[in-house]
Amino acid sequence: MASKGEMMPDLDAIIVGAGFGGLYMLHKLRQIGLRAIIIEAADSVGGTWYWNRYPGARCDIPSLEYCYSFSPELQREWHWTERYAAQPEILRYLDHVADRFDLRRDIRFSTRVTAAQWDEAADMWHVTTDAGDRITARYCIMATGNLSMAKTPDWPGIEAFAGPIHHTAQWPREGVDFAGKRVGVIGTGSSGIQAIPEIARTAEQVVVFQRTPSFAVPASNRPLTEAEIAATQAEYDRLREEARASFLGFFGGPNPGSAAAASEEERQATYERAWNAGTTGLLQAYEDLLVNEESNATAAEFARGKIRELVKDPETARRMTPQGYPIGARRLCSEIGYFEAMNRPNVTLVDVRETPIERVEADGIVAGGQRYPLDMLVLATGFHAMTGALTAIDITGADGLKLREQWADGPRSYLGLMIAGFPNLFMVTGPGSPSVLSNVVLSIEQHVEWIADCLAAMRDRDATRIVPTDEAERDWMEHVDAVAQTTLFPRANTWYQGRTRDGRNVFMPYVGGVGPYRERCAAIARDGYTGFAISNEWTAA
Ligand code: NA7
């Protein structure tokens, strides 16, 4: 490998992924005069919204909030049509962003990054792709998404299934025709709950294989009116500023007060109002719902009562009623006609905890000794969440350290932005940052801007290497865990948790609040990047 100064990298930065994170990162790096490209596995932009084309795919954060704020012009000119945008509209928006900021010319599509190796002598990354490229860059920025590595079950016999198998996160571009088909849907998280009513509309039969029932609230989706859009447009600056300082990164916050302290009558009235207020409504009904077990139990019981009202068959309702974990600790799903779909004569629910899937046959699934004849499988089985897209790449840091090994006991990072032992490698909304437990577009903007400021500061000081110290990373991980333990989130078995080799859970997102987190990141930068070791003596005070 070359020595420092002898060999200049091909680029200042390689960005991996052309979703919300990567697109803005490229734009921002261009603005500060750095040479960067994006490498993207798909043949176009969009990330999550490129891949997740299943019927019913829709955002569960209001469209007017789930979009970029960095360009006032973009914010003014784009008009969302629905309160919660459907996948095609969000993809159109990201296509528009790519064109509007002329981003495509620096994106290498249909190319997957397979390996990245740190060159300690030259302070740069060697990046390898499946197209045979070998590119060097001073910085490598992983905008690979938190939910982008699909998880496929390995039931015995699955390879012998004769019909098509579609994962919701790898949905065919041309769509899928369910007419006359007996469709098995596995998984009842956000994706399954959105897809099932749509599939049931045209399929001959749908068999839903449920492992853990999810709490779900009505999306209360509707077209946006011009007046609503204008009102938000007029207040956008203030609303965005408040969201940046808030706990979850949304407009507005939870109602003050404790659910446990309210009277039964008041509570019911509050929950009834909140039920129809959209996806975040119910959890915002009282400010202590995600930290106080007693309060949470009241909201959970209210939501269970709704399932009993909506699902006609008492046995199906019983199976669909979540028990044993706090509401909100597992992602609260947003539904449009899900519970009603379970009343249809062509829909059957199989509880795979009571009657586990034994095997897949060429034309069906056997569960609990019973055979369900099927022509097609839809896997709504989720993702290798938060770490999967990163560990899929063979990343080698300083001293031959492998990221896969480094994270074998759950992901470790400083601020969810960088990893000790992996200089000049940044993550956009990595584990250890608010990421999936926030308005992720807002969190992406915060990370992109922080990274761009950091790289500009590095350039201005002729520094070529930045890496968090072991101590800073350890302290941050302890803090992430300590904060999580003050909430009810770790009480559910979810994809928010990573796992150590000996089976202990590691809570991955940072739940100390989007506003306080932003402040902390800003203070660290202001104070000279405390907790980071930086080359050429420009070290933290
Ligand atoms: P999720 O939320 O991870 O849901 C996956 C579902 O698939 C969940 O119900 C799982 O049950 C179920 N699953 C996974 N593997 C199996 C097997 N082997 N057998 C039976 N059932 C299984 O993914 P989604 O795509 O729905 O949503 C991801 C996020 O996207 C969502 O939170 C939003 O942020 C958008 P389990 O719960 O593990 O018992």
Residues whose N, C-alpha, C, O or C-beta is under 5 A from the ligand:
A	BS01	NA7	P153 I186 G187 T188 G189 S190 S191 G192 F209 R211 T212 R331 A380 T381 G382 F383 W495
